[in-house]
Amino acid sequence: MADIRSDTLLHATSLRTQPADHGHVTDLGRDFLEHVHDAMTSMLRLQDYWGAAELASTVPVLTSARLTSDLKLTYAKVLSLCAHVWGNQRNYRVAETCSRLAVRFFVERGFVFNMLQEIQNLSGLLNMANRVGDAHAINPGGLGASARYSGYPAIRNPDFRMLLNSFYDSRASILLRLGRWPKARDILSKAIPPDGDASPYTFAKFAVLLHSAGSTDLACRLVDEVALRLAEERQESVGYVARDAARIALSAGEHKRASSLLLQAENECLRHGQLHTLMQVQRLMRECSPS
């Protein structure tokens, strides 16, 4: 464990945590942007936020530049990925700048789905940055638009239905932070498809909400037997799910179980570079440690 932690934190301290500030349109070649987009997408599929952050640090963030229409679209897609990466690396200010620029460029190019998808990402970033009021204000507009588009007979695009589920999930997270647990449960239940094929992330969040309602046994079964098992099978959101499982175990007085889960979550976050979740895990570890 010590070797994993020391090596990974050494990587973290040597990592450039700011994007390049070149300030010239000539730095944004099509080949460069397409390479960054493809490489970062591949890294994020592997949850390699360390590598993705190194790549994101080479992307200039240009708030005022003249770009061709095609280049603007490619740049917006890259900025969207950068926003996601910087948010997970706890660089919330840069993440927000990237996300807002991406929204603007998607609007200018008329790409409605991408624009709504980025609004959903932005609301999540603001929630992560403890700007819950701003997240709460932004989320409903995108949610309502996604609901309308997903219901239009002429569209019937399953991508809009999946996006609507993402908005429900984000809305539930915001309401959870605001302490509005019953409403959060109602909203999150809409994010689970009829076939029950939700993400481990969503199942873990639902377990936390069940626990908040006093259904601790059911919450423990859901997070242990469904969310955590699914996360480990898919190798998806393991650190996040283990953190929530630990939170429930800690509240139920199962300190040994909570300690084991937190160690698992910490290892996962350090390995993948998920520094936002790592901060929350280490805070819980301090609560779990004997005083």
C-alpha positions in Angstrom: 0.0 0.0 0.0 2.8 2.4 0.9 4.5 1.9 -2.5 1.2 2.5 -4.4 0.5 5.7 -2.4 4.0 7.2 -2.5 4.4 6.5 -6.2 1.0 7.8 -7.2 1.2 11.0 -5.0 4.7 11.7 -6.4 3.0 11.5 -9.9 0.3 13.9 -8.6 2.7 16.5 -7.3 4.8 16.5 -10.5 1.7 16.7 -12.8 0.9 20.0 -14.5 -2.5 21.0 -13.1 -3.1 23.9 -15.4 -3.9 23.8 -19.1 -1.4 25.3 -21.5 -2.0 29.0 -22.1 -0.7 29.5 -25.6 -3.3 32.0 -26.6 -3.0 31.6 -30.3 -5.4 29.9 -32.7 -2.4 28.4 -34.6 -2.0 26.0 -31.6 -5.4 24.5 -32.4 -4.7 22.3 -35.4 -7.3 19.8 -36.5 -4.8 16.9 -36.3 -3.8 18.0 -32.8 -7.4 18.2 -31.5 -8.5 15.0 -33.1 -5.4 13.2 -31.6 -6.2 14.7 -28.1 -9.9 13.7 -28.4 -9.2 10.1 -29.4 -6.4 9.6 -26.9 -8.3 11.1 -24.0 -11.4 9.1 -24.8 -9.3 5.9 -24.7 -7.8 6.9 -21.4 -11.1 7.7 -19.8 -12.5 4.4 -20.9 -9.7 2.9 -18.8 -10.4 5.5 -16.0 -6.8 6.7 -16.4 -7.3 10.3 -15.1 -3.5 10.7 -14.5 -2.8 10.2 -18.2 -5.9 12.2 -19.3 -4.8 15.1 -17.1 -1.4 15.2 -18.6 -3.0 15.3 -22.0 -5.6 17.9 -20.9 -2.7 20.2 -19.7 -1.5 20.5 -23.4 -4.9 21.9 -24.5 -5.0 25.8 -24.6 -8.2 27.3 -23.2 -9.1 30.1 -25.5 -12.0 32.2 -24.3 -11.7 34.6 -27.3 -10.5 33.2 -30.6 -11.6 33.1 -34.2 -12.2 29.5 -35.2 -13.7 27.9 -38.2 -17.1 26.2 -37.7 -15.6 22.6 -38.0 -12.7 23.4 -35.7 -15.0 25.0 -33.2 -17.0 21.7 -32.9 -13.9 19.6 -32.5 -12.5 22.0 -29.9 -15.8 21.9 -28.0 -15.7 18.1 -27.8 -12.1 18.3 -26.5 -13.0 21.0 -24.0 -15.9 18.8 -22.7 -13.5 16.0 -22.0 -11.0 18.4 -20.4 -13.8 19.7 -18.1 -14.6 16.2 -17.0 -10.9 15.4 -16.3 -10.2 18.7 -14.4 -13.2 18.2 -12.3 -12.1 14.8 -11.2 -8.6 16.2 -10.5 -10.2 18.9 -8.3 -9.3 21.8 -10.6 -12.8 23.1 -10.5 -12.1 26.6 -11.8 -10.5 25.3 -15.0 -13.1 22.6 -15.4 -15.9 25.2 -15.2 -14.2 27.4 -17.8 -13.8 24.5 -20.2 -17.4 23.3 -19.7 -18.9 26.8 -20.3 -16.8 27.3 -23.4 -18.0 23.9 -24.7 -21.6 24.8 -24.1 -21.1 28.1 -26.0 -19.5 26.5 -29.0 -22.1 23.7 -29.2 -24.8 26.4 -29.1 -23.1 28.3 -31.9 -22.8 25.2 -34.0 -26.4 24.2 -33.3 -25.6 20.8 -31.7 -28.5 20.5 -29.3 -27.7 17.1 -27.8 -24.1 18.0 -27.1 -25.1 21.3 -25.6 -27.6 19.6 -23.3 -25.1 16.9 -22.4 -22.5 19.6 -21.4 -25.1 21.5 -19.3 -25.6 18.2 -17.4 -21.8 17.9 -17.0 -21.6 21.5 -15.8 -24.3 21.1 -13.2 -22.3 18.1 -11.9 -19.1 20.0 -11.8 -20.6 22.9 -9.9 -22.1 20.4 -7.4 -18.6 18.8 -7.0 -17.1 22.3 -6.3 -19.6 22.8 -3.5 -21.5 25.4 -5.5 -24.8 23.6 -4.9 -27.0 26.7 -5.5 -25.5 27.3 -8.9 -25.8 23.6 -9.8 -29.4 23.6 -8.6 -30.2 26.6 -10.8 -28.6 25.2 -14.0 -29.9 21.6 -13.9 -33.7 22.1 -14.4 -33.5 23.8 -17.7 -31.4 21.1 -19.2 -33.5 18.4 -17.6 -36.7 19.9 -19.0 -35.3 20.3 -22.5 -34.0 16.7 -22.5 -37.4 15.5 -21.4 -39.1 17.3 -24.2 -36.6 16.0 -26.8 -36.8 12.4 -25.6 -40.6 12.5 -25.9 -40.9 14.0 -29.4 -42.3 11.3 -31.8 -40.2 12.6 -34.6 -37.0 12.2 -32.6 -37.4 9.2 -30.3 -33.7 9.2 -30.0 -32.6 6.7 -27.2 -29.5 9.0 -26.6 -31.9 11.7 -25.3 -33.5 9.2 -23.0 -30.1 8.2 -21.6 -29.2 11.9 -21.2 -32.5 12.5 -19.3 -31.5 9.7 -16.9 -28.2 11.5 -16.4 -30.0 14.7 -15.6 -32.2 12.8 -13.1 -29.1 11.4 -11.5 -27.4 14.8 -11.2 -30.6 16.4 -9.9 -30.8 13.7 -7.2 -27.1 14.4 -6.2 -27.9 18.1 -5.9 -31.0 17.5 -3.8 -29.1 15.1 -1.6 -26.5 17.8 -0.9 -29.4 20.1 0.0 -30.7 17.6 2.5 -33.9 17.0 0.5 -33.7 13.2 0.6 -37.3 12.2 -0.1 -37.4 14.4 -3.3 -33.9 13.1 -4.2 -35.2 9.5 -4.0 -38.2 10.2 -6.2 -36.0 11.8 -8.8 -33.3 9.2 -8.8 -35.9 6.4 -9.2 -36.6 7.9 -12.6 -33.0 7.4 -13.6 -33.3 3.6 -13.3 -34.6 2.1 -16.5 -37.5 -0.4 -16.4 -35.1 -3.3 -17.0 -33.0 -2.2 -14.0 -29.8 -1.7 -16.0 -28.5 1.3 -14.2 -24.9 2.1 -13.4 -23.1 1.1 -10.2 -22.8 4.8 -9.5 -26.6 5.2 -9.6 -27.3 2.1 -7.5 -24.8 3.3 -4.8 -26.4 6.7 -4.7 -29.9 5.1 -4.3 -28.5 2.9 -1.4 -27.4 6.1 0.4 -30.8 7.6 0.0 -32.5 4.4 1.3 -30.2 4.5 4.3 -31.1 8.2 4.9 -34.8 7.0 5.0 -33.9 4.4 7.7 -33.9 1.4 5.4 -30.4 0.4 6.4 -30.7 -3.3 5.8 -32.0 -2.8 2.3 -29.4 -0.1 1.6 -26.6 -2.5 2.7 -27.9 -5.3 0.4 -28.3 -2.9 -2.5 -24.8 -1.4 -2.2 -23.0 -4.7 -1.4 -24.8 -7.2 -3.5 -25.7 -5.0 -6.5 -23.7 -1.8 -6.7 -20.3 -2.9 -5.5 -20.5 -6.3 -7.3 -21.5 -4.6 -10.5 -18.7 -2.0 -10.1 -16.1 -4.6 -9.6 -17.3 -6.8 -12.5 -17.4 -3.8 -14.9 -14.4 -2.1 -13.3 -16.5 1.0 -13.2 -16.7 3.6 -10.4 -15.3 1.2 -7.9 -13.8 3.9 -5.7 -17.0 5.9 -5.7 -19.2 2.9 -4.9 -16.8 1.6 -2.2 -16.9 5.0 -0.6 -20.7 5.0 -0.4 -20.7 1.5 0.9 -18.3 2.6 3.6 -20.4 5.6 4.4 -23.4 3.3 5.0 -21.4 0.8 7.0 -19.9 3.6 9.2 -23.3 5.0 10.0 -24.5 1.5 10.9 -21.6 1.2 13.4 -19.7 -1.4 11.3 -16.3 0.2 11.6 -14.2 -2.8 10.5 -16.2 -3.2 7.4 -16.1 0.6 6.7 -12.3 0.6 7.2 -11.9 -2.2 4.6 -14.1 -0.5 2.1 -12.4 2.9 2.6 -9.0 1.2 2.0 -10.3 -0.3 -1.2 -11.8 3.1 -2.3 -8.5 4.9 -1.5 -6.4 2.4 -3.5 -8.8 2.7 -6.5 -8.8 6.5 -6.4 -5.0 6.7 -6.2 -4.6 4.2 -9.0 -6.9 6.0 -11.3 -6.3 9.6 -10.3 -9.8 10.4 -9.1 -8.8 13.1 -6.7 -12.2 14.5 -6.0 -13.5 11.2 -4.7 -10.2 10.6 -2.9 -10.6 13.7 -0.9 -14.0 12.5 0.4 -12.6 9.0 1.1 -9.8 10.3 3.2 -12.2 12.5 5.1 -14.2 9.4 6.0 -11.0 7.6 6.9 -10.3 10.2 9.5 -13.8 9.8 10.9 -13.3 6.1 11.0 -9.9 6.2 12.8 -9.9 6.0 16.6 -9.5 9.4 18.2 
